[in-house]
Amino acid sequence: MAKIVCVLYDDPVTGYPTSYARDSIPVIDGYPGGQTAPSPKAIDFTPGALLGSVSGELGLRTFLESQGHTLVVLSDKDAALESPSMR
């Protein structure tokens, strides 16, 4: 299977916010012009949580590993290029 490497923001130094601007996933029934919106079968993250940092892993780890892939998440793109395991 594939090895997926993501270089994401470091986790917040002062910690994560105690509240978020949105605490749920918005419901989109359809798009203008009649195109239907995708409907996820399930979500495996907390709605409103920050997913774009190292510990958030874009919310992809569980899904990718269930499909047999390996997810590597780093915060330093240069370290990814220098690491033998990334080659």
C-alpha positions in Angstrom: 0.0 0.0 0.0 1.0 3.7 0.1 3.0 5.8 2.5 1.4 9.2 2.8 3.5 12.0 4.2 1.9 15.2 5.4 3.7 18.3 6.6 1.4 20.2 8.9 1.5 23.1 11.4 3.0 22.4 14.8 0.5 22.0 17.6 -0.4 25.3 19.3 2.3 26.1 21.9 -0.2 27.6 24.3 -2.6 24.7 23.9 -5.8 24.3 22.0 -8.7 26.7 22.3 -11.3 25.9 24.9 -14.1 26.8 22.4 -14.3 26.8 18.7 -16.1 29.0 16.2 -18.2 26.0 15.0 -19.0 23.0 17.2 -20.8 20.9 14.5 -20.6 19.9 10.9 -22.8 22.1 8.7 -25.6 20.3 6.8 -25.5 20.9 3.1 -28.4 19.4 1.2 -27.2 20.4 -2.2 -25.4 22.9 -4.3 -26.9 25.6 -6.6 -27.7 24.0 -9.9 -29.0 20.8 -8.4 -25.8 18.9 -7.8 -26.1 16.8 -4.7 -23.6 17.1 -1.8 -21.6 14.1 -0.6 -22.8 12.3 2.6 -20.1 10.8 4.8 -21.0 7.4 6.2 -19.3 8.3 9.5 -16.9 10.8 11.1 -14.0 9.8 13.3 -13.1 13.2 14.7 -14.7 15.7 17.0 -16.6 18.3 15.1 -15.0 21.7 15.6 -11.6 20.3 16.5 -8.4 21.6 14.8 -7.4 19.0 12.3 -4.7 20.9 10.4 -2.0 20.5 13.0 0.4 17.6 13.7 -1.8 15.9 16.3 -5.0 16.5 14.3 -3.5 14.6 11.3 -6.2 16.1 9.1 -8.5 13.5 10.6 -7.2 10.9 8.2 -5.2 8.4 10.2 -8.0 6.0 11.2 -9.4 5.9 7.6 -6.0 5.5 5.9 -4.7 2.8 8.2 -8.0 0.9 7.9 -7.3 0.8 4.1 -3.7 -0.5 4.7 -1.9 2.7 4.1 0.8 4.3 6.4 0.4 8.0 7.4 3.5 9.9 8.5 2.8 13.4 9.9 5.6 15.9 10.4 5.9 19.6 11.1 9.2 20.2 9.4 9.4 19.6 5.6 13.2 19.6 5.7 13.3 16.8 8.2 11.0 14.8 5.9 13.5 15.2 3.0 16.5 14.2 5.2 14.9 11.2 6.9 15.9 7.8 5.4 12.4 6.4 6.2 10.8 8.9 3.8 12.8 7.8 0.8 
